[in-house]
Amino acid sequence: MPIIVNLDVVMAKRKISATELSEQVGITMANLSILKNNKARAVRFSTLEALCRVLRCQPADILAYEEDPADTETEK
């Protein structure tokens, strides 16, 4: 998947635990785990906004786009 979630990196930089983040953001530990492990298929803007507020960061700090080499091969 070309969208990479760097939530664990931002959490480590901010020295915040998953439990503390889930409580402050208002999402379950299960949903936070899905996000952290890059298994999410979608994220609500309200959740992204809450993550950015609590972590004092920008959406680009959490989400990154990486081109899939397989996609470039099929375009040729």
C-alpha positions in Angstrom: 0.0 0.0 0.0 1.5 3.3 -1.0 0.3 5.2 2.1 2.6 4.6 5.0 1.5 5.4 8.6 4.4 6.7 10.7 2.3 7.0 13.9 4.7 4.9 16.0 7.6 7.1 15.0 5.8 10.3 16.0 4.6 8.6 19.3 8.2 7.7 20.1 9.4 11.2 19.4 6.7 12.6 21.7 7.3 9.9 24.3 3.6 9.0 24.5 2.3 5.5 25.1 -0.4 3.9 23.1 -2.7 3.8 26.1 -2.2 7.5 26.8 -2.7 8.4 23.1 -5.9 6.3 22.7 -7.4 7.9 25.9 -6.5 11.5 24.8 -7.7 11.0 21.2 -10.8 9.0 22.1 -10.2 5.9 20.0 -9.9 2.3 21.1 -6.6 0.5 21.6 -7.7 -1.9 18.8 -8.2 1.0 16.3 -5.0 2.7 17.4 -3.2 -0.6 16.8 -4.7 -0.9 13.3 -3.4 2.5 12.5 0.0 1.9 14.0 0.5 -1.3 12.1 -0.4 0.2 8.8 -3.5 -2.0 8.5 -6.1 0.8 8.3 -8.0 1.1 5.0 -9.3 4.6 5.9 -9.0 7.2 8.7 -11.6 9.9 9.5 -10.4 13.5 9.4 -11.7 13.9 12.9 -9.4 11.1 14.1 -6.5 12.6 12.1 -7.2 16.0 13.6 -7.3 14.6 17.1 -4.0 12.7 16.6 -2.4 15.9 15.3 -3.7 17.9 18.2 -2.5 15.5 20.9 0.8 14.8 19.2 1.3 18.5 18.2 2.2 17.6 14.6 1.0 17.9 11.0 -0.8 15.2 9.1 2.4 14.8 6.9 4.3 13.8 10.1 1.9 10.8 10.5 1.1 9.9 6.8 3.6 9.4 3.9 3.2 8.4 0.3 5.6 5.9 -1.2 5.2 4.9 -4.8 4.7 1.2 -5.3 7.4 -0.1 -7.7 4.9 -2.7 -9.0 2.6 0.2 -10.1 5.4 1.9 -12.1 6.2 -1.3 -13.9 2.7 -1.8 -15.1 2.5 1.8 -16.5 5.4 1.2 -18.9 
